[in-house]
Amino acid sequence: MKADWRGTLVVVAMLFGCAGRARVPAPTDAHRPEPVAPLMIPVAEVRTPPSAREIIRHLADSAIGAPAWSNARWGVLIVDVTTGDTLYAHDADRLFMPASNQKLLTGAVAMQVLGPEYRWRTPVLLRGTQRGAVFRGDLVVIGAGDPSVSDSLTRGGVLSTFDPIAEALSARKITRITGNIVTQGDAFEGPSTGFGWEVDDLDGPSGAAVDELLFNEGVLRVMVRGAIRVGARARVERWPTATYPPVRVEATTRAVTDSGARIEIAYDTIAATLRVTGTIAVGDSARFTLAYRHPNDAYRAALRERLAARGIRVSGRVSGRVSGRVLGTAGATPTSKRIDTLVTLESAPLRDALRRMQKPSQNQIAELLFRTSGRVASGSGRADSARAVAVRTLALWGVTPEHLAYRDGSGLSRHDYVSPRAIVRVLDAMHRAPWAVTYREALPLAGVDGTMANRMKNTPAAGNAYAKTGTVDKARSLSGYVTSADGHQILFAMLANNFTVPNREVERVQDLLVSTLAGLRIGDSGRRTP
């Protein structure tokens, strides 16, 4: 690859060096020449400096035409939205696997359908009767997909989300609930994972399942510690839930000097129980990050733990979903029990959830935005309804069905396909929308934060280019906004598929092009600032 990049740098040097003026040979005669008519004076050839379009075209053609990409596919579209000019296009209408560039579409649809100030509401009901400090009945939670029940979006930690429930119960002087914590309804019918998600991803944090109740973005952390005695069972701690999911510990403690297998942790394939196996040295520890397999169960377990910490005990087990409506439909508790609203939890606004989705590329929030948009617009939170709503919304911006295959909200599915032109049209629509700044600034900023924190540092793009990354196996994407040196707003989509070189080599091409765009002066023939 080094030889390829030297060649690219030579191209850039030639482009920026060609603006020098040709010299006119000095007269050889010592005497001053006789005056001649101005039109008869020989004129030296003057070469016009290359335009921004020429610079980008030569640079991009050289970079993506390198031998390393002989087995790969590149789709690139770069548009100066200030003038409306296309600066560069390569296979801009072909379909590519976008990876997390899919979130650009999901975020745009959510902003259009829901609006930046949209908030999710989660009613919490009491069903039964109160006698003194004891409530004889159930605590019912009606979820709608609130993505902000997480450490990242809740001040005071994720468990503090449930404090309004504890405070409302305390205001009624309730210290014990004899029944269960149950969920009501099914806001997101169908599978709790995205279409075509790979099995290997499902127990990791990126592939966590989603449902109408999502706790801590579906992420569980586990600490395994060696005991103080050789041969004893290892100790296991979980958080943010301390009691869920169930754990079966089979790992043992070995001497510090002994060699042996390390710790392995995985879900039992039949039950939702974590099985911890292997060995760990005395005094050693190992950390793991996993997904909650059953989002609703994790939410209810966390709520129960928080209530207990606040002095309110729930005696019944944490049970499953109650089907039907609360008031007297099939599967619900008979209407002879009194039902009233205890409190309604309210989420952070969509604009905050959008930042949390885009900056670190959070898949579960993307899926909740995807399904919530579908539910609000169509009345159904099924994935196929969400797809239909997304496709209709994108059509408003000129993104027709031949430009994409929309299968999930996050881009984790390898069945998602989109063209660079479709992405640029979405970026342009958001650029012209009332929430343009909110949408753009939710994206990672080059050299500053999110998945772009370590890219393009010490270049004109640092602190300038807002762009969404995307990565799945054999797919690497970068699309977003960058401002040129003379203030032109530029939209770009760069998608690479089917390559066999490391992802970093794809990033080198993307970073080179975006950094060059940031340094160009579009308005004066594309010359860069000194």
C-alpha positions in Angstrom: 0.0 0.0 0.0 2.9 2.4 0.7 3.8 2.6 -3.0 0.2 3.4 -3.9 0.0 6.3 -1.5 3.3 7.7 -2.7 1.8 7.7 -6.2 -1.3 9.5 -4.8 0.8 12.2 -3.2 2.7 12.7 -6.4 -0.6 13.3 -8.1 -1.6 15.9 -5.5 1.8 17.6 -5.8 1.5 17.8 -9.5 -2.0 19.3 -9.3 -1.0 21.9 -6.8 2.3 22.7 -8.5 0.9 23.3 -12.0 -0.1 26.8 -11.2 3.4 28.2 -11.6 3.9 30.7 -14.5 6.1 29.9 -17.5 9.1 32.2 -17.8 9.7 34.4 -20.9 13.3 34.2 -22.1 15.2 37.3 -21.4 16.4 39.3 -24.6 20.0 38.3 -25.6 20.7 41.6 -27.4 22.2 44.2 -25.0 20.3 47.0 -26.8 16.6 47.6 -26.0 14.4 46.1 -28.8 12.4 48.3 -31.1 8.8 48.8 -29.9 6.3 46.6 -31.6 2.5 46.6 -31.6 1.1 44.9 -28.4 -0.7 42.3 -30.5 2.6 41.2 -32.0 4.3 40.5 -28.6 4.7 36.7 -28.1 2.6 35.6 -25.2 3.9 32.8 -22.9 1.5 29.9 -22.3 -0.5 30.4 -19.0 -1.8 27.3 -17.3 -5.0 27.7 -15.4 -4.9 26.4 -11.8 -6.9 23.2 -11.4 -10.4 23.5 -10.2 -11.7 21.8 -7.0 -13.5 19.3 -9.2 -10.3 18.4 -11.1 -8.3 18.1 -7.8 -10.8 15.8 -6.2 -11.4 13.8 -9.4 -7.7 13.1 -9.9 -7.1 12.3 -6.3 -10.2 10.0 -5.9 -9.5 8.2 -9.2 -5.9 7.6 -8.1 -6.8 6.5 -4.6 -9.7 4.1 -5.4 -7.9 2.9 -8.5 -5.0 1.5 -6.6 -4.2 -2.2 -6.9 -5.4 -2.9 -3.4 -9.0 -2.3 -4.5 -8.9 -4.6 -7.6 -11.3 -7.0 -5.8 -13.3 -4.4 -4.1 -16.2 -2.0 -4.9 -16.3 1.7 -4.2 -19.3 4.0 -4.4 -18.6 7.7 -3.9 -20.6 10.9 -4.4 -19.4 14.3 -3.4 -21.7 17.3 -3.9 -21.1 21.0 -3.2 -24.5 21.9 -1.8 -23.7 25.6 -1.8 -23.5 25.7 -5.7 -25.3 22.4 -6.4 -22.3 21.1 -8.3 -21.3 17.4 -8.2 -17.5 17.4 -7.5 -17.1 13.7 -7.9 -19.2 10.6 -8.6 -18.2 6.9 -8.9 -20.9 4.2 -9.0 -23.1 6.6 -7.1 -26.3 4.8 -8.2 -25.2 1.3 -7.4 -26.3 -0.5 -4.2 -23.8 -1.0 -1.3 -24.0 -2.5 2.1 -24.0 0.6 4.3 -23.3 -0.9 7.8 -24.1 1.9 10.3 -24.5 4.5 7.6 -28.0 3.1 7.7 -28.4 5.2 10.9 -28.3 8.3 8.8 -31.5 7.2 7.2 -33.1 6.0 10.4 -32.3 9.3 12.2 -33.7 11.4 9.3 -36.9 9.4 9.2 -37.3 9.7 13.0 -36.8 13.5 12.9 -39.3 13.8 10.1 -42.0 11.6 11.6 -41.5 12.3 15.3 -39.7 15.6 15.6 -36.7 16.5 17.7 -38.7 17.1 20.9 -40.6 13.8 20.8 -40.6 12.0 24.1 -41.5 8.4 25.0 -44.0 8.0 27.8 -44.2 4.9 30.0 -47.3 4.7 32.2 -47.0 2.7 35.4 -50.3 1.5 36.9 -51.4 -0.1 40.2 -53.9 -2.9 39.7 -55.5 -4.1 43.0 -56.4 -2.6 46.4 -54.4 -1.0 49.1 -54.7 -1.9 52.8 -52.5 0.2 55.0 -48.9 -0.1 53.8 -49.6 -3.2 51.7 -50.8 -3.1 48.1 -52.5 -6.3 47.2 -52.1 -6.6 43.5 -49.7 -5.9 40.7 -47.5 -3.1 39.4 -48.1 -2.8 35.7 -45.7 -1.1 33.3 -46.8 -0.2 29.8 -43.7 0.2 27.6 -43.4 2.2 24.4 -39.7 1.8 23.5 -38.1 4.5 25.7 -34.4 4.5 24.7 -33.2 6.7 27.5 -33.3 4.2 30.3 -29.5 4.0 30.3 -26.5 5.2 32.1 -25.6 7.4 29.2 -28.9 9.3 29.1 -30.0 9.3 32.8 -28.5 11.6 35.3 -27.6 9.7 38.5 -27.3 6.3 36.7 -29.7 4.1 35.0 -31.4 2.8 38.1 -32.4 6.3 39.1 -34.9 6.1 36.2 -37.2 4.2 38.6 -37.0 6.7 41.4 -40.3 8.5 40.4 -42.1 5.1 40.8 -40.6 4.6 44.3 -41.5 8.2 45.2 -45.1 7.8 44.0 -45.4 4.6 46.0 -43.9 6.2 49.1 -46.3 9.1 48.7 -49.1 6.5 49.1 -47.3 5.0 52.0 -46.9 1.6 50.3 -44.0 -0.4 51.5 -45.0 -3.8 50.1 -46.6 -5.1 46.9 -48.0 -8.6 47.2 -48.3 -9.3 43.5 -45.9 -9.1 40.5 -44.2 -6.5 38.3 -45.8 -7.2 34.9 -45.7 -5.6 31.4 -48.8 -4.6 29.5 -49.3 -4.7 25.8 -46.9 -5.4 22.9 -45.8 -2.1 21.3 -43.2 -3.9 19.1 -44.7 -7.1 17.8 -42.6 -9.8 16.2 -38.9 -10.7 16.7 -36.9 -8.6 19.2 -33.8 -8.7 16.9 -33.4 -7.2 13.4 -34.0 -9.0 10.2 -30.9 -11.0 9.1 -28.8 -10.4 12.2 -26.1 -12.9 12.6 -26.3 -15.4 15.4 -22.7 -14.7 16.5 -23.7 -11.1 17.3 -26.8 -11.8 19.5 -25.1 -12.2 22.9 -22.7 -9.3 22.4 -23.6 -5.7 23.2 -23.9 -4.7 19.5 -26.6 -7.3 18.9 -28.7 -7.0 22.0 -32.4 -7.6 21.5 -34.9 -4.7 21.8 -38.5 -4.5 23.0 -40.9 -2.0 24.3 -39.0 -2.0 27.6 -35.2 -1.7 27.1 -32.9 -1.4 30.0 -29.4 0.1 29.8 -29.3 -0.2 26.0 -29.5 -4.0 26.4 -26.0 -4.2 27.9 -25.0 -6.2 31.0 -21.5 -6.2 32.6 -20.1 -9.2 34.5 -17.0 -9.4 36.7 -15.5 -12.8 37.5 -13.0 -12.8 40.4 -10.7 -15.6 41.7 -11.4 -16.8 45.3 -8.8 -16.5 48.0 -8.4 -20.3 48.1 -7.2 -22.6 45.3 -9.9 -24.9 44.1 -12.8 -22.7 45.3 -15.5 -21.5 43.0 -14.9 -18.1 41.3 -17.1 -15.2 42.4 -19.3 -13.4 40.0 -20.8 -9.9 40.1 -23.3 -8.4 37.6 -24.3 -4.8 37.0 -26.3 -2.7 36.5 -28.7 -5.5 37.6 -27.3 -7.4 40.6 -29.7 -10.4 40.5 -30.5 -10.8 36.8 -29.8 -12.9 34.8 -29.4 -16.1 36.8 -25.8 -17.3 36.9 -24.4 -20.8 37.2 -20.8 -20.7 38.3 -18.6 -23.7 37.3 -15.3 -21.8 37.1 -12.7 -22.6 39.8 -9.8 -20.8 41.3 -6.2 -21.9 40.4 -2.8 -21.0 41.8 -1.2 -17.9 40.4 1.7 -20.0 39.0 -0.5 -22.6 37.4 -1.3 -22.4 33.7 -4.7 -23.4 32.4 -7.8 -22.4 30.6 -9.2 -18.9 31.0 -12.7 -17.9 31.9 -15.5 -18.4 29.4 -19.0 -17.0 29.9 -22.0 -17.7 27.7 -25.8 -18.2 27.9 -27.2 -21.6 28.3 -28.8 -22.4 25.0 -32.1 -23.5 26.7 -32.6 -21.1 29.6 -31.6 -17.5 29.9 -28.9 -18.4 32.5 -25.3 -17.4 32.3 -22.8 -20.3 32.6 -19.3 -19.4 33.8 -16.6 -22.0 33.1 -12.9 -22.3 33.1 -10.3 -21.3 35.7 -9.0 -18.0 37.1 -6.0 -17.3 39.3 -6.2 -16.3 43.0 -6.7 -12.6 43.2 -7.2 -12.2 39.4 -10.3 -10.8 37.7 -11.9 -10.7 34.3 -14.6 -8.4 32.9 -17.2 -9.2 30.2 -19.8 -7.2 28.4 -22.8 -9.1 27.3 -26.4 -8.5 26.1 -29.6 -9.1 28.1 -31.4 -11.8 26.1 -34.8 -10.7 27.3 -35.1 -6.9 27.5 -38.5 -6.8 29.4 -37.2 -9.2 32.0 -34.1 -7.1 32.6 -36.2 -4.0 33.0 -38.5 -5.6 35.5 -35.7 -7.1 37.5 -33.9 -3.7 37.6 -37.2 -2.0 38.8 -37.6 -4.6 41.5 -34.1 -4.1 42.7 -34.4 -0.3 42.8 -37.7 -0.5 44.7 -36.1 -2.8 47.3 -33.2 -0.4 47.7 -35.8 2.3 48.4 -37.6 0.2 51.1 -40.4 -1.2 48.9 -40.6 -5.0 48.6 -42.3 -6.7 45.7 -43.3 -10.2 47.0 -44.4 -11.9 43.8 -42.1 -13.0 41.1 -41.1 -10.8 38.2 -43.6 -12.2 35.7 -44.0 -12.0 32.0 -46.2 -9.9 29.7 -49.9 -9.6 30.3 -51.8 -9.9 27.0 -54.7 -7.7 26.0 -55.7 -4.4 27.4 -55.6 -3.5 31.1 -59.3 -3.3 31.4 -61.0 -6.6 31.2 -59.7 -8.2 27.9 -58.4 -11.7 27.4 -55.4 -12.6 29.6 -55.6 -9.6 31.8 -56.6 -9.6 35.5 -60.4 -9.3 35.9 -61.8 -5.8 36.1 -63.0 -6.4 39.7 -59.6 -5.1 40.7 -59.1 -1.4 40.9 -56.8 0.1 38.3 -55.2 3.6 38.4 -52.2 5.4 37.1 -49.4 5.6 39.6 -47.0 7.7 37.5 -46.0 8.2 33.9 -42.3 8.1 33.2 -41.1 10.5 30.5 -37.9 10.1 28.4 -35.2 12.4 27.3 -36.2 14.1 24.0 -35.4 12.5 20.6 -32.6 15.0 19.9 -30.7 13.6 22.9 -31.4 10.0 21.8 -30.2 10.9 18.3 -26.8 12.0 19.6 -26.5 8.9 21.7 -27.3 6.8 18.6 -25.0 8.5 16.1 -21.9 9.4 18.2 -21.0 5.9 19.4 -23.1 4.2 16.7 -25.5 2.6 19.2 -27.6 -0.2 17.4 -30.4 -0.7 20.0 -31.4 3.0 20.0 -31.4 2.9 16.2 -33.8 0.0 16.3 -36.1 1.8 18.8 -36.2 4.9 16.6 -36.9 2.7 13.6 -39.8 0.9 15.2 -41.2 4.0 17.0 -41.4 5.9 13.8 -43.3 3.0 12.3 -45.7 2.7 15.3 -46.4 6.5 15.5 -47.0 6.8 11.7 -48.9 3.6 11.1 -50.2 2.3 14.4 -48.0 -0.8 14.3 -44.5 -1.2 15.7 -43.7 -4.3 13.7 -40.5 -4.2 11.7 -42.3 -4.5 8.3 -44.5 -1.5 9.3 -41.4 0.5 10.2 -39.8 -0.4 6.8 -42.9 0.8 5.0 -43.0 4.1 6.8 -39.3 4.6 6.2 -39.6 3.9 2.5 -42.6 6.3 2.2 -40.7 9.1 4.0 -37.5 8.7 2.0 -39.5 8.9 -1.2 -40.4 12.5 -0.2 -36.7 13.3 -0.6 -36.3 11.6 -4.0 -35.0 8.3 -2.6 -36.9 5.8 -4.7 -37.1 2.0 -4.0 -34.4 1.2 -6.5 -31.9 3.2 -4.4 -32.2 1.0 -1.3 -33.2 -2.2 0.5 -34.3 -1.2 4.0 -34.3 -4.1 6.5 -33.5 -2.7 9.9 -32.8 0.6 11.7 -29.1 0.1 12.7 -27.4 -1.4 9.6 -26.4 -4.5 11.5 -28.3 -6.6 9.0 -26.3 -7.7 5.9 -29.5 -7.4 3.9 -29.5 -3.6 4.0 -28.4 -1.9 0.8 -28.3 1.7 -0.2 -26.7 3.9 -3.0 -24.4 6.8 -2.3 -26.9 9.0 -4.1 -29.6 8.0 -1.7 -27.4 8.9 1.3 -26.5 12.3 -0.2 -30.2 13.1 -0.9 -31.0 12.4 2.8 -28.1 14.5 3.9 -29.3 17.3 1.7 -32.9 17.0 2.9 -31.7 17.3 6.5 -29.4 20.2 5.6 -32.6 22.1 4.4 -34.8 21.0 7.3 -35.6 23.2 10.4 -33.6 20.8 12.6 -30.5 20.9 10.3 -28.1 21.8 13.1 -29.5 19.2 15.5 -29.2 16.5 12.9 -25.7 17.4 11.7 -24.2 17.9 15.2 -25.5 14.6 16.4 -23.0 13.0 14.1 -19.4 12.2 15.2 -17.0 15.1 14.7 -13.7 14.3 13.1 -10.8 14.4 15.6 -13.1 15.2 18.5 -15.7 12.6 19.5 -17.6 9.4 18.9 -16.4 7.0 16.3 -14.4 9.8 14.6 -12.4 10.9 17.7 -9.2 9.5 16.4 -9.6 10.2 12.7 -8.3 13.2 10.7 -6.6 14.8 13.6 -4.2 17.7 12.7 -6.0 18.1 9.3 -8.4 20.8 8.0 -11.2 18.3 8.6 -10.6 18.1 12.4 -13.4 19.9 14.3 -15.0 20.5 10.9 -16.3 17.2 9.3 -19.4 15.7 10.9 -19.6 12.2 9.5 -21.2 8.8 10.3 -19.0 5.7 10.2 -20.1 2.2 9.4 -18.5 -1.2 9.8 -19.5 -4.8 9.3 -17.4 -7.5 7.8 -16.2 -6.5 4.3 -18.1 -3.1 4.4 -16.7 0.3 5.6 -18.6 3.5 5.1 -18.2 7.2 5.8 -20.8 9.8 4.9 -21.7 13.3 6.2 -20.8 17.0 6.0 -17.6 19.0 5.6 -17.0 22.7 5.1 -14.4 23.9 2.6 -11.8 26.5 3.4 -13.9 29.2 1.8 -17.2 28.2 3.5 -18.8 25.9 1.0 -21.0 23.1 2.5 -20.1 19.8 1.0 -22.0 16.5 1.3 -20.3 13.2 0.8 -21.0 9.5 0.8 -18.1 7.0 0.5 -19.0 3.3 0.7 -16.5 0.4 0.2 -17.6 -3.3 0.0 -15.9 -6.6 -0.6 -12.4 -5.6 0.2 -9.8 -7.9 1.7 -7.4 -5.3 3.1 -7.7 -4.1 6.7 -10.4 -1.6 7.5 -7.7 1.0 8.2 -6.7 1.1 4.5 -10.3 2.0 3.6 -10.2 4.7 6.2 -7.0 6.1 4.7 -8.8 6.8 1.4 -11.9 8.3 3.1 -9.8 10.5 5.4 -7.6 11.7 2.5 -10.6 12.8 0.5 -12.5 14.5 3.3 -9.4 16.3 4.6 -8.6 17.5 1.0 -12.2 18.8 0.7 -11.8 20.7 4.0 -8.6 22.3 2.8 -9.9 23.4 -0.7 -11.1 26.8 -1.7 -13.9 26.0 -3.9 -14.6 29.5 -5.1 -11.2 30.3 -6.6 -10.4 27.4 -8.8 -9.9 25.0 -6.0 -6.6 26.3 -4.6 -5.9 25.4 -1.0 -5.2 27.8 1.8 -1.5 28.2 2.7 
